[in-house]
Amino acid sequence: MLRERSVFESPTIRSDRPMKLPNTFLWGAATSPHQTEGNNVNSDWWALESSALPMIPERSGDAVDSYHRYREDMTLLGQARLNAYRFGVEWARIEPERGQISQAMLDHYRRMIDTARECGLTPMVTLHHFTSPQWFAEAGGWVAPDAVERFADYVRAVAPILVDVPWVCTINEPNMVAIFAAAQRLVSDPESFSAMTSGAMPDPDPDSGKILIDAHHAARAILRAETDAAVGWSVAQQAFVAAPGCEEQLAAANHIWEDPYLIAARDDDFVGVQAYTSRTVGPDGIIEHPEHPDNTLTGWAYRPDALGIAVRHAWEVTGGTPIVVTENGIATDDDTKRIAYTAEALAHLGQAMADGIDVRGYLHWSALDNYEWGRWRPTFGLIAVDRRTFTRTPKPSLAWLGEMARGNTLPGPR
Ligand code: FCB
């Protein structure tokens, strides 16, 4: 249930004018360790990158060297006047061998937390963002009999550095993790494999889903006992909409893809909404979006309205768990388009808030152009990075989002 603490000041929004947000509203950007740090050599993803799977054509390598350059990244966000940064700690670095906890790595991540504060950024720390240690994957991953206990041990090890962190996200997009699990099971089946390589994703594996929910609840109990953090997790939302007459199919798609993970957040302190695009559900299920000139560099439909749909769905299914938008953004080379997309997404967010939905922050994906899980081409960043010199160059969208943060208002309802 919602706990009494200052980050939970509820915004009072019922106005047809642009709405002033509470000064606790988080305006920030997000990254994950594997996509930015570089050389995450003890992770399962590093091993996958070595295995020449067609859906992972490129490797992460040095990524954008944020392992060493995090202060520079955070300084740029702070200078733009953003007030929050969501980043992750990497299990594969903290526990590179089962039971072998690295104090030096915990110290490293504690320095990141302190640096965020020095840069004027409220930290939100993610404990698991797609990658696990390779030893965990080899032992069976999320469906191993002791998976929850292994994750809980890791969370116990990290808790001391999180003691004063206001926001902790236990697991990023557990429904995507369950999709990866399903995909890995299917790799040996030629027909399903060819469907996957042509862009379609399998349904989330329900067995992995149940275990991920247990792992989240175990982590939540530990963090509530040992830290002051508001605890939640973040759910990948497809902002499904029904083709005419397909409401039942829509409910079925939501039931498999999102709702169990949102229901699991009913007693969380917040739920992270992550939305990029919207997908239509037809008579035979989810309709794959066709190629279209407006598609983004990930091949997704250009749908800034997805954020409003996702926020409303999360609110309805959780029964009113406070929301933080933990990811929203666009893969594009055209920064003007990034600004246009984000402005429209924020207008939809404002309309949802005007309807009484309690949203505590907006964290844009991503702070930096980074490794997009197998490919470098889709660039989501507010900051460009030269991958040879690691030079950071802020894009106009960073200053633009900073302006939004400074104004601290969202457009009112139309
Ligand atoms: C989300 C992931 C994030 C990034 C964006 C584009 O599914 O959480 O790491 O890849 O998509």
Residues whose N, C-alpha, C, O or C-beta is under 5 A from the ligand:
A	BS01	FCB	S32 E173
